[in-house]
Amino acid sequence: MSTVVIDQDYNKLFSIISKKDSEYAELITRIVESTDKLSDSELSVKDRYSIIVSIEFLLVRLRILITSEHMNVKSIVMNSQTPPYWLSVFKNRDSLLTSHQQRLIELRDDLTILQKVIYTQSTYKF
């Protein structure tokens, strides 16, 4: 395979990865913006729960997208016919996606804490 073809393929792959990363970043930004709304002391409990549900939806959406890509990357890494010059690119992406999935677990744990706080505030009327 010529260097020109490899470079073109790499640029195409880089463009696809950049688009995915932008989509992930946009979802994370929406999660951050939603959690910022929870600090508004004027919000009713119902409004807070609505925000929590929207955050849950965003987390699930992000998890689905990352898991889907991760499965595709894993299959490429595990394929014995993947050319060596691509293998390192996909191994790096695999590591990054594994890290993203771990962060999603941590975000989910944080959301559980927020839910408990809202429940406690609504139950005990602080």
URZIGI-V977156 format. One record per backbone hydrogen bond with DSSP energy under -0.5 kcal/mol. NH is the residue of the N-H (numbers start at 1). CO is the residue of the C=O. If there is no record, write none. Layout:
BEGIN
nh={NH	NH}
co={CO	CO}
END
This chain:
BEGIN
nh={6	7	8	9	10	11	12	13	14	15	16	17	18	19	20	21	22	23	24	25	26	27	28	29	30	31	32	33	34	35	36	37	38	38	39	40	41	43	48	49	50	51	52	53	54	55	56	57	58	59	60	61	62	63	64	65	66	67	68	69	70	71	72	73	74	75	76	77	78	79	82	86	87	88	90	91	92	93	94	95	96	97	98	99	100	101	102	103	104	105	106	107	108	109	110	111	112	113	114	115	116	117	118	119	120	121	122	123	124	125	126}
co={2	3	4	5	6	7	8	9	10	11	12	13	14	15	16	17	18	19	20	21	22	23	24	25	26	27	28	29	30	31	32	33	34	35	36	37	39	40	44	45	46	47	48	49	50	51	52	53	54	55	56	57	58	59	60	61	62	63	64	65	66	67	68	69	70	71	72	73	74	75	79	83	83	84	86	87	88	89	90	91	92	93	94	95	96	97	98	99	100	101	102	103	104	105	106	107	108	109	110	111	112	113	114	115	116	117	118	119	120	121	121}
END
